[in-house]
């Protein structure tokens, strides 16, 4: 079990999943409770956090809701949608959610998920959430030390040295545990070290003497390994620098942007320069504008109309820019978005961008499923139904293998879809980039994303294995059997 606040737990859990797979085991990831906007649909059409889907991929297995039975999707500063075993069960105020009432029912559910998972896989790589030293939340905690006690798990504490204060953080986290929980902490990993590792040799010994727990390794900071991120905090740093010979793709930086991993393949396609922005000048310089998914479509649409981005997108399209919408972005591209049941909030109706002859009505029922179409695979996670306005003929963008249709296609410069991951499919990328073939460099090659991801998991595993005492880690695990 990995525990610590914002220290790189998800990446280390991903690395261990791949390492255990490489060493002949049958591992699986587990995080009892996750909070993220970036979710994923399982093969059964249920919803989990994207990080656990990535970890499952590193472990070489299909993702399942038992890997992340409880998912919180923030909707505002104070409320979140609660997804239990892949199905939304309503919105909760943060204060109410973290109070003790009703927690035992959730605890039973996450423990049952762990039990089912542990019967099928070994070892289970459990990831904590936040810090294990939030003693004010100890009684209501579902994911850290109480889960470790239930699973009889060994705990590895991860400290981020890049932020400073790692000695106080690690020592304090251990010192604040109960005597019973303190015995579960069997090792420490120092993460994100910069510089010569020999400079921390004395620090490693001091930390071991101070805490009475061995340091399993000091993992250096890296820049050349690319693993899908769970959070979108750094998207705005991928800024606009128009590049000759490449197709410049602007992803609109929404306040409630979700599933930004939709663009990982485009970002790494050598023919494309992709960036995130809500700057109107940058949008007008782009060849393609993509409106991404949103956890709060109406709120983000209102903001786009208020700050002038909506009008800029309309102008850019009029001047020849391709505009594509995915999920919430697809909804925004229509004539209107209606929310008569106030599923998302107080706004009952907003006019859309009017680029597609469609209307969207929000509903309380969420669609979550994996799909395949003529271009390949993807998944849907959305609330609401989009249909052509009266008098507009259906013009689907995608034809799904179950006989249904998805999205709307005006022409090669204007389209929308509910399918996340459609841009992971090379045939669809070729369709999107086709109008710009004269601009692209002739020597650029298409991008094999599946092969790329496998290479990155192996590179991450090699990086972490090189700097961890794997013999000691395996001994800790064997002593607990």
Residue pairs with C-beta under 8 A, 6 or more apart in sequence:
1 126
1 127
1 128
1 147
1 148
1 151
1 153
1 154
1 155
1 156
2 9
2 12
2 13
2 125
2 126
2 127
2 128
2 156
2 157
2 158
2 189
3 9
3 128
3 131
3 132
3 144
3 145
3 148
3 155
3 156
3 157
3 158
3 173
4 128
4 131
4 132
4 157
4 158
4 159
4 160
4 169
4 173
5 130
5 131
6 130
6 160
7 158
7 159
7 160
7 191
7 192
8 158
8 160
8 191
8 192
8 219
9 127
9 128
9 158
10 51
10 54
10 55
10 127
10 230
11 227
11 460
12 158
12 189
12 191
12 219
12 464
13 29
13 51
13 55
13 125
13 127
14 29
14 51
14 54
14 55
14 58
14 227
14 457
14 460
15 58
15 460
15 461
15 463
15 464
15 465
16 27
16 125
16 464
17 27
17 28
17 29
17 55
17 56
17 58
17 59
17 125
18 58
18 59
18 457
18 458
18 460
18 461
19 461
19 464
19 465
19 470
20 27
20 59
20 123
20 125
21 27
21 58
21 59
21 60
22 458
22 461
25 122
25 123
26 61
26 121
26 122
27 59
27 121
27 122
27 123
27 124
27 125
28 56
28 59
28 61
28 67
28 117
28 120
28 121
28 124
28 125
29 52
29 55
29 56
29 59
29 67
29 124
29 125
29 126
29 127
30 52
30 66
30 67
30 68
30 113
30 114
30 117
30 124
30 125
30 126
30 127
31 49
31 51
31 52
31 67
31 68
31 126
31 127
31 128
31 129
31 143
32 68
32 69
32 70
32 110
32 113
32 114
32 126
32 129
32 142
32 143
32 147
33 68
33 69
33 70
33 71
33 72
33 110
33 129
33 142
33 143
34 48
34 49
34 51
34 52
34 68
34 70
34 71
34 72
34 129
35 71
35 72
35 73
35 74
35 80
35 129
36 49
36 50
36 51
36 71
36 72
36 73
36 230
36 231
37 73
37 74
37 232
37 256
37 257
37 258
37 259
37 295
38 49
38 50
38 51
38 229
38 230
38 231
38 232
38 258
38 259
38 260
38 261
39 47
39 48
39 49
39 50
39 71
39 73
39 83
39 258
39 259
39 381
40 47
40 48
40 49
40 50
40 53
40 63
40 379
40 381
41 47
41 368
41 369
41 370
41 379
41 380
41 381
41 420
42 48
42 53
42 62
42 63
42 64
42 65
42 86
42 370
43 62
43 63
43 370
44 64
44 65
44 86
45 368
45 369
45 370
46 65
46 85
46 86
46 87
46 368
47 65
47 71
47 83
47 86
47 87
47 88
47 366
47 368
47 381
48 63
48 64
48 65
48 67
48 68
48 71
48 83
48 86
49 68
49 71
49 230
50 228
50 230
50 259
50 261
51 68
51 127
51 230
52 63
52 67
52 68
53 63
54 227
54 228
54 230
55 67
55 125
55 127
56 62
56 63
56 64
56 67
57 63
57 453
57 457
58 457
58 460
58 461
59 125
61 121
64 117
65 85
65 86
65 113
66 113
66 114
66 116
66 117
67 113
67 117
69 84
69 85
69 109
69 110
69 112
69 113
70 82
70 83
70 84
70 106
70 109
70 110
70 142
70 143
71 82
71 83
72 80
72 81
72 82
72 83
72 97
73 80
73 81
73 83
73 258
73 295
74 80
74 295
75 81
75 91
75 256
75 295
75 296
75 344
76 296
78 93
78 94
78 95
79 91
79 92
79 93
79 94
80 91
80 92
80 94
80 97
81 88
81 90
81 91
81 295
82 88
82 89
82 90
82 91
82 92
82 97
83 89
84 106
84 109
85 109
85 113
86 368
87 366
87 368
88 366
98 137
98 140
99 140
100 139
100 140
103 140
103 142
106 142
107 142
107 146
110 142
110 143
110 147
111 147
111 150
114 124
114 147
114 150
114 151
117 124
118 124
118 151
123 477
124 151
124 153
126 147
126 148
126 151
126 153
128 143
128 144
128 147
129 143
129 144
130 144
131 144
131 173
132 144
132 145
132 155
132 157
132 173
132 177
133 172
133 173
133 176
133 177
134 141
135 176
138 145
138 146
141 147
145 155
145 177
145 181
145 184
147 153
148 155
148 181
148 184
149 180
149 181
149 184
152 480
153 184
153 480
154 184
154 186
154 187
154 476
154 477
154 480
155 181
155 184
155 185
155 186
156 185
156 186
156 187
156 188
156 189
156 216
156 473
157 170
157 173
157 174
157 185
157 187
157 188
157 189
157 213
158 188
158 189
158 191
159 166
159 169
159 170
159 188
159 189
159 190
159 191
160 166
160 169
160 191
160 192
161 190
161 191
161 192
161 193
161 200
161 218
162 191
162 192
162 193
162 194
162 221
163 192
166 190
167 203
167 206
167 207
167 210
170 188
170 207
170 211
171 207
171 210
171 211
174 182
174 185
174 211
174 213
177 185
185 213
186 213
186 214
186 476
187 213
187 214
187 215
187 216
187 472
187 473
187 476
188 207
188 208
188 211
188 213
188 214
188 215
188 216
189 215
189 216
189 217
189 218
189 219
189 468
190 200
190 204
190 207
190 215
190 217
190 218
190 219
191 219
192 219
192 220
192 221
193 200
193 218
193 219
193 220
193 221
194 220
194 221
197 218
197 220
197 467
200 218
204 215
204 218
207 215
208 214
208 215
214 469
214 472
216 468
216 469
216 472
216 473
217 464
217 467
217 468
217 469
218 467
219 463
219 464
219 467
219 468
220 463
220 467
222 463
224 459
225 456
225 459
225 460
225 463
226 268
226 452
226 456
227 456
227 457
227 460
228 261
228 264
228 453
229 260
229 261
232 257
232 260
235 251
235 253
235 257
235 260
235 276
236 253
236 276
236 277
238 267
238 274
238 275
238 276
239 275
239 276
239 277
239 282
240 248
240 250
240 275
240 277
240 279
240 282
240 285
240 286
241 273
241 275
242 248
242 273
242 285
243 273
245 439
245 440
245 441
246 271
246 272
246 273
246 439
246 440
246 441
247 271
247 272
247 273
247 287
247 288
247 433
247 436
247 439
247 440
248 272
248 273
248 275
248 285
248 286
248 287
248 288
249 263
249 266
249 272
249 273
249 274
249 275
249 286
249 287
249 288
249 289
249 290
250 274
250 275
250 276
250 277
250 282
250 283
250 285
250 286
250 288
250 289
250 290
251 260
251 263
251 274
251 275
251 276
251 277
251 290
251 292
252 276
252 277
252 278
252 283
252 289
252 290
252 291
252 292
252 304
252 309
252 313
252 329
253 276
253 277
253 278
254 278
254 291
254 292
254 294
254 300
254 303
254 304
254 328
255 296
255 299
255 300
255 303
256 294
256 295
256 296
256 299
256 300
257 292
257 293
257 294
257 300
258 292
258 293
258 294
258 295
258 327
258 328
259 292
259 293
259 326
259 327
259 381
259 420
260 276
260 292
262 292
262 293
262 326
262 420
262 421
262 422
262 423
262 424
263 274
263 290
263 292
263 423
264 424
264 449
265 423
265 424
265 429
265 447
265 449
266 272
266 274
266 423
266 429
267 274
268 447
268 449
268 452
269 429
269 444
269 446
269 447
270 441
270 444
270 445
270 447
271 433
271 440
271 441
271 444
272 433
275 282
277 283
278 307
278 309
280 308
280 309
280 312
283 289
283 309
283 312
283 313
283 316
284 312
284 315
284 316
284 319
284 321
286 316
286 321
287 321
287 322
287 436
287 439
288 321
288 322
288 323
288 324
288 432
288 436
289 313
289 316
289 317
289 321
289 322
289 323
289 324
290 323
290 324
290 325
290 326
290 329
291 313
291 323
291 324
291 325
291 326
291 328
291 329
291 330
291 332
291 333
291 416
292 326
292 327
292 328
292 329
293 326
293 327
293 328
293 329
293 381
293 382
293 420
294 300
294 327
294 328
294 329
294 332
295 328
296 344
296 345
297 328
297 331
297 332
297 337
297 344
297 360
297 362
297 384
298 337
298 339
298 344
298 345
298 347
298 350
298 362
299 344
299 345
299 347
300 328
300 332
301 310
301 332
301 337
301 350
301 352
302 347
302 350
303 309
304 310
304 313
304 332
305 311
305 350
305 351
310 353
313 323
313 353
313 355
314 353
314 354
314 355
316 323
317 323
317 355
317 413
317 414
320 413
321 413
322 412
322 413
322 414
322 432
322 435
323 333
323 353
323 355
323 413
323 414
324 414
324 415
324 416
324 417
324 432
325 331
325 332
325 333
325 356
325 415
325 416
325 417
326 416
326 417
326 418
326 419
326 420
326 422
326 423
327 380
327 381
327 382
327 417
327 418
327 420
328 382
329 416
330 356
330 386
330 407
330 408
330 416
330 417
330 418
331 337
331 352
331 360
331 384
331 386
331 416
332 352
332 353
333 352
333 353
333 355
333 356
333 358
333 414
333 416
334 352
334 353
334 354
334 355
334 356
334 357
334 358
334 359
334 360
334 386
334 389
334 408
334 416
335 351
335 352
335 354
335 356
335 357
335 358
335 359
335 389
336 349
336 350
336 351
336 352
336 359
336 360
337 349
337 350
337 352
337 359
337 360
337 362
337 384
338 348
338 349
338 359
338 360
338 361
338 362
339 345
339 347
339 348
339 349
339 361
339 362
340 348
340 349
340 361
340 362
341 362
341 363
341 364
342 348
343 362
343 363
343 364
343 383
343 384
344 362
344 383
352 360
355 410
355 414
356 408
356 410
356 414
356 416
357 388
357 389
357 392
357 408
357 410
358 386
358 387
358 388
358 389
358 392
358 408
358 416
359 386
359 387
359 388
359 389
360 384
360 385
360 386
361 384
361 385
362 383
362 384
363 383
363 384
363 385
364 383
365 383
366 381
366 382
366 383
367 380
367 381
367 382
367 383
367 418
368 379
368 380
368 381
369 379
369 380
370 377
370 378
370 379
371 377
371 378
371 379
371 380
371 400
371 401
371 402
371 406
371 419
372 378
372 400
372 401
373 398
373 399
373 400
373 401
373 406
373 419
373 422
374 398
374 399
374 427
375 398
375 422
375 425
375 427
375 428
375 431
376 422
376 424
376 425
376 426
376 427
376 428
377 421
377 424
377 425
378 419
378 420
378 421
378 422
378 424
378 425
379 419
379 420
379 421
380 406
380 418
380 419
380 420
381 420
382 418
386 408
386 416
386 418
388 394
388 395
388 408
394 405
395 408
395 409
395 410
396 405
396 406
396 407
396 408
396 409
397 406
397 407
397 408
397 409
397 415
397 416
397 417
398 405
398 406
398 407
398 417
398 419
398 422
399 405
399 406
400 406
406 417
406 418
406 419
407 415
407 416
407 417
407 418
407 419
408 415
408 416
409 415
412 431
412 434
412 435
413 435
422 428
423 429
423 432
424 449
426 446
426 447
426 448
426 449
429 446
429 447
430 446
433 440
